[in-house]
Amino acid sequence: MASIKDVAAQAGVSVATVSRVLNSHPSVSPDARSRVLAAVDALGYRPNAVARSLRTDQTRTLGLVISDVLNPYFTALARSVEEEARALGYSVIIGNADERPEQQDHHVRTLLDRRIDGLLVSPADGASPLLHEVARTGTPMVFVDRWMPGVDVPVVRADGHRAIQDLVAHLHALGHRRLAIIAGPAATTTGDERVEAFREAMRTHGLALPDAYIGQGDFQADSGRRVTEHFLSLPEPPEIVFAADNLMALGALDAIRAHGLRVPEDIGIAAFDDIPWFVHTGPPITAIAQPTGDLGRAAVRALVDVIEGRPPQSVTLPARLVVRSSCGEPAGGPPSNRSDRRSGL
């Protein structure tokens, strides 16, 4: 990785001149400025992304890179981050990774080049060399919702293990035995964690989970539609499809309706990540709700602690099951859930 000395050597100027160019100081000649910028471009030098050697003050700005801005869960998360940051005197610049690691890294570089004070990231995969490097160089960073094993930064996340156990117990009590899952990407911690929790819950109740009932999705609606088409083509389709996020659940619902099937009379559906729309579907969808607002606020507070030199702490909050009527439940579901149907946002 190029250093400021490398830029100076290639441009034929002093390190001080490079510093003045990068800080837009007016005392540099046009010729020297042109040579420095050409060297910066040729070497791929990023003064703020790694070494951050030119940082002299705080900008009171935080960066947030979320996995998919079109996912209502992440939209709500971004809103809570922005509100909490504003309350603490910070502004937020948001980048949308669109579930693509290369786009995630582009936003991370851009945000760091803009001299943000700290970075919140929901990693698009578990193996970004750039995020490893950002953590190694001491840039204040917190992972939110997802994380990367082996990267020593605070993590703010929801634990869905108990809620998935509750879901499978609920479905078992309703008499369902053939349960299938549309899993998220195995390269993400949430994708892997949810399918493993589902597998464990199935074992707890003595239920089989054949490979044919595990469909690989990508947290996008199209994958939910595609996997559900596969489930419906099986000689013995599942009784319940559990989608590991809300967009895949909507795709699954599209596929079910395209086949002229009824929910829950012909097949049931449940989802991870509750959203307001689920109250208005026909029927309302049973879902696992994450404490999205609390997660966003806790992530900002953890990041500001790192920025201001206080000991950082990871935070894990519980997700919970919200019973509605998409799996054959009695109309309206248990009274204890009726007031919580907008939970998760």
Secondary structure, 3 states (H helix, E strand, C coil): CCCHHHHHHHHCCCHHHHHHHHCCCCCCCHHHHHHHHHHHHHHCCCCCCCCCCCCCCCCCEEEEEECCCCCHHHHHHHHHHHHHHHHCCCEEEEEECCCCHHHHHHHHHHHHHCCCCEEEECCCCCCCHHHHHHHHCCCCEEEECCCCCCCCCCEEEEECHHHHHHHHHHHHHCCCCCEEEEECCCCCHHHHHHHHHHHHHHHHCCCCCCHHHEEECCCCHHHHHHHHHHHHHCCCCCCEEEECCHHHHHHHHHHHHHCCCCCCCCCEEEEECCCCHHHHCCCCCEEEECCHHHHHHHHHHHHHHHHCCCCCCCEEEECEEECCCCCCCCCCCCHHHHCCCCCCC
